[in-house]
Amino acid sequence: MRPRCRAAVAPGSRFSTLPGMRIDQILAATFPCFSVEFFPPKTDEGLRQLVDTARQLGELDPAFVSVTYGAGGSTRDGTVEAAILLHDKLGLETMAHLSCVGETVEGLRGVLDRIEAAGIDNVLALRGDPPRGQPDFVQPEGGLASAAELAAFISESYGFAIGGACFPEVHPEAADLNSDLTYLKTKVEGGASFLITQLFFDNQVYFDFVAAARAKGIDVPILAGVIPIASYAQTERICSLCDASIPQPLAEAMAAAGGDERAEFELGVAYAAQQCTELLLGGAPGIHFYALNKAPATRAVLGALRAARPWERAGGGSAAARGG
């Protein structure tokens, strides 16, 4: 049904990657680590856009890409197929997201078996958001209750590198930061060997979160999640869904753009480039870009970073943010 090798990648292609490269291994050997997140398309046109975007961003040599898992598992098959496409056709190191929502343990095992058979070595273990219209997560009958349980299940049965999500501004369901970090530590103990943050715009939030995580005994690398703003209205909607805050100065600057899409794009790229530079100088092990399946904004920011190479002024990054 699908190829299982990278023969489709031309010899010498810059998209070629070594087989079996786990993200934890990449993080141990690479600074900074740049990665890009995509979502699985629902239409043929969306698929063409995904491939085109991945090709363009692949030219900037991301360490890996990831494919999200829809609310309620609504894009499960699309996630696996898109991950296989990016892995096999473009030769990109790929991570498939997987959530507990609506899945039995056997269903999860079936998805993981498909991912493993495709030669993909990385999985992001998530509890997942409940389906639209359902306010709270409900453990499915015969399924798992949390991302920590999923990480442990994967770790016990498979050889994947396992990633976990974390929330610098505290998970919306957590009572406070300490409670959130206590739970986050169980993900790491369950097998997560690296973490990726929810998007944020205030770097101090990230640095404070990393310091608190280290004090809690969480010692794995914590990648910073960044979204280069291309459309402010779209970004506001995303932030409202994930409880991410937009700093007042940035909101005021966007308001001053008066709805001019080009001005918003230029401001968003400039802000993200400065944000990423500061993160890397402060020792973040890498940046995980939320690209929304569009290339221009992420390409501009990552291209500027590749050209300026601010990490060379950071002395290789701090041990605290990189983990270990």
Beta strands, then each sheet from edge to edge (+ up, - down):
strand 1: 33-38
strand 2: 64-67
strand 3: 94-99
strand 4: 122-126
strand 5: 161-166
strand 6: 192-197
strand 7: 222-226
strand 8: 286-290
sheet 1: 1+ 2+ 3+ 4+ 5+ 6+ 7+ 8+ 1+
end
